[in-house]
Amino acid sequence: MDGGTSDLYQYQGHYYLVLTFHPNAISEREAEIQLAIAHEYGDAADVTAEQLAEYGQRLMATSALETTRYYFVRGHQA
């Protein structure tokens, strides 16, 4: 994910992806586009990033999207 980070959490039996965009590294428009793409694959949650950090289990830090893409794409190419 260009201009941001992605963290994967497990909390109360569900998985949550936290996307964080860095304003100095990405334009507001590009962040909106990336967020729209993310909404094609999942829904916004009522749980906050702070709740997840406090009570959830972080499974992947900083580059969860890239890490999962690596394993899923790699698995299909074998």
NUZATOR-662007 format. One line per field, with one value per residue (C-alpha): residue number from 1; residue in one letter; x, y, z. Coordinates in steps of 0.001 Angstrom, whole numbers. Layout:
BEGIN
n c(NUM, ...)
res c(A, ...)
X c(X, ...)
Y c(Y, ...)
Z c(Z, ...)
! end
This chain:
BEGIN
n c(1, 2, 3, 4, 5, 6, 7, 8, 9, 10, 11, 12, 13, 14, 15, 16, 17, 18, 19, 20, 21, 22, 23, 24, 25, 26, 27, 28, 29, 30, 31, 32, 33, 34, 35, 36, 37, 38, 39, 40, 41, 42, 43, 44, 45, 46, 47, 48, 49, 50, 51, 52, 53, 54, 55, 56, 57, 58, 59, 60, 61, 62, 63, 64, 65, 66, 67, 68, 69, 70, 71, 72, 73, 74, 75, 76, 77, 78)
res c(M, D, G, G, T, S, D, L, Y, Q, Y, Q, G, H, Y, Y, L, V, L, T, F, H, P, N, A, I, S, E, R, E, A, E, I, Q, L, A, I, A, H, E, Y, G, D, A, A, D, V, T, A, E, Q, L, A, E, Y, G, Q, R, L, M, A, T, S, A, L, E, T, T, R, Y, Y, F, V, R, G, H, Q, A)
X c(0, 1614, 1599, 439, 519, -1813, -2139, -4166, -5848, -7993, -10575, -13614, -13529, -13263, -10412, -9840, -7555, -6450, -5351, -3307, -2538, 395, -549, 3012, 3367, 28, -2480, -5960, -7401, -5128, -6051, -9739, -9132, -7287, -10013, -12695, -10820, -10598, -14367, -14854, -13386, -14704, -16884, -16025, -16167, -17490, -14331, -11649, -7963, -7304, -9611, -7880, -4439, -5528, -7648, -7049, -4238, -2082, -1327, 583, 2129, 2831, 2471, -379, -1718, 1649, 2327, -992, -672, 2754, 1468, -1782, -302, 2731, 489, -1469, 1666, 3119)
Y c(0, 3210, 6061, 4138, 1037, -1908, -3908, -7101, -7826, -10572, -9424, -11225, -13891, -11457, -10163, -6435, -4597, -1161, 1134, 4176, 6802, 9166, 12667, 13585, 10452, 10346, 12838, 13001, 11918, 8870, 7893, 8132, 5879, 3286, 3388, 2878, -195, -1536, -1122, -3436, -6254, -5454, -3201, -397, -1540, 64, -1026, 1661, 1206, 2133, -645, -3148, -2053, -2317, -5490, -7291, -9542, -8015, -10750, -8706, -5282, -2462, -4375, -6849, -6285, -6929, -9955, -11641, -10833, -12481, -15726, -15962, -15038, -17223, -20159, -19897, -19762, -23001)
Z c(0, -1136, 1337, 4356, 6497, 7052, 10265, 10685, 14030, 15472, 18008, 19410, 16715, 13796, 11660, 11183, 8823, 9983, 7166, 8123, 5491, 5985, 4769, 3817, 1675, -160, -1503, -44, -3400, -3630, -57, -1008, -4016, -1944, 710, -1968, -3210, 355, 750, -2252, -158, 3314, 5415, 7786, 11415, 14564, 16389, 16514, 15803, 19428, 20680, 18449, 19623, 23258, 23255, 19968, 18892, 16175, 13661, 11081, 11535, 9087, 5802, 6264, 2744, 1147, 3356, 2598, -1101, -1112, 395, -1569, -4962, -4355, -3417, -6673, -8821, -7457)
! end
